[in-house]
Amino acid sequence: MDNCLLIKDKLKSLKSLRYPKKQKEILKLLVETAQLIRNSQELSPRRQEIFQTIQDHQSVSADFLHRRFLAVDPRLLRYDLKYLVDNGYIAKVGKTRGVLYTVSSQNP
């Protein structure tokens, strides 16, 4: 709830800035607001467990995760991995069959 109040305060301050000279301040406030929104979003329990597994093992393959999460459909597992990569939680190393997933150095 605290993040929601902070976001509302940031948006109110954005509305009060109406002069073009304040563009840098507006941009800075927008970036701060985006970071607050991103930090307020939490991972689902399955994605948390996938992330924790990657943290525990340093680097893992999609096959390793598929064997670890047998009840999860492989397509859903790939979707979760893509979500984690796109949001900066993990990094994808490689491009084809030998892809490994590691914890991102820019972890949110």
Helices and strands as residue ranges (DSSP letters): H 2-16, G 20-22, H 23-40, H 45-57, E 59-61, H 62-68, H 74-86, E 90-93, E 100-103
